[in-house]
Amino acid sequence: MTNEEVNHYYCIKCSKGTSRKTYKVHSYFSTISYSSAIELLNNLIIAKDLGYLSNEQYIEVREQVEIQTFLIARLRKSQQSIIKQNPKQT
């Protein structure tokens, strides 16, 4: 999986949530995106252990996944903050 493919994967997951109307639903899809990233990370570890990925490939993709999970976590935290501040509008 290339860096570009990793980025597209999360864009697809997050875009599903942005078409919804409330921050609660946006936050839900951010959670799904984050969970998918953790699942991908686990699959990377398995692929490396089984010899499907070189150490260099593993490190390259893992770094991208770590960046993406950080960004998704920040997005979700922001969404949760909005939900807490405006519970009736979400």
Backbone hydrogen bonds, N-H to C=O, Kabsch-Sander energy under -0.5 kcal/mol:
donor,donor_aa,acceptor,acceptor_aa,energy
6,V,2,T,-2.2
7,N,3,N,-2.3
8,H,4,E,-2.3
9,Y,5,E,-2.2
10,Y,6,V,-1.6
11,C,7,N,-1.9
12,I,8,H,-2.3
13,K,9,Y,-1.7
14,C,10,Y,-2.8
15,S,11,C,-2.4
16,K,12,I,-1.3
17,G,13,K,-0.7
17,G,14,C,-0.6
18,T,14,C,-1.6
19,S,15,S,-0.9
20,R,17,G,-1.5
24,K,90,T,-0.8
26,H,22,T,-2.1
27,S,23,Y,-3.1
28,Y,24,K,-2.0
29,F,25,V,-2.2
30,S,26,H,-1.9
31,T,27,S,-2.2
32,I,28,Y,-1.9
33,S,29,F,-2.3
34,Y,30,S,-2.5
35,S,31,T,-2.6
36,S,32,I,-2.4
37,A,33,S,-2.0
38,I,34,Y,-2.1
39,E,35,S,-2.2
40,L,36,S,-2.6
41,L,37,A,-2.4
42,N,38,I,-2.1
43,N,39,E,-2.3
44,L,40,L,-2.3
45,I,41,L,-2.0
46,I,42,N,-2.2
47,A,43,N,-2.7
48,K,44,L,-2.6
49,D,45,I,-2.6
50,L,46,I,-2.2
51,G,48,K,-1.3
52,Y,47,A,-2.6
53,L,47,A,-1.0
58,Y,54,S,-2.6
59,I,55,N,-2.5
60,E,56,E,-2.4
61,V,57,Q,-2.4
62,R,58,Y,-2.8
63,E,59,I,-2.4
64,Q,60,E,-1.3
65,V,61,V,-2.6
66,E,62,R,-2.7
67,I,63,E,-2.0
68,Q,64,Q,-2.6
69,T,65,V,-2.9
70,F,66,E,-2.0
71,L,67,I,-2.3
72,I,68,Q,-2.8
73,A,69,T,-2.4
74,R,70,F,-2.1
75,L,71,L,-2.3
76,R,72,I,-2.7
77,K,73,A,-2.3
78,S,74,R,-2.2
79,Q,75,L,-2.4
80,Q,76,R,-2.8
81,S,77,K,-2.0
82,I,78,S,-2.0
83,I,79,Q,-2.2
84,K,80,Q,-2.3
85,Q,81,S,-2.0
86,N,82,I,-2.1
89,Q,86,N,-0.9
90,T,86,N,-0.7
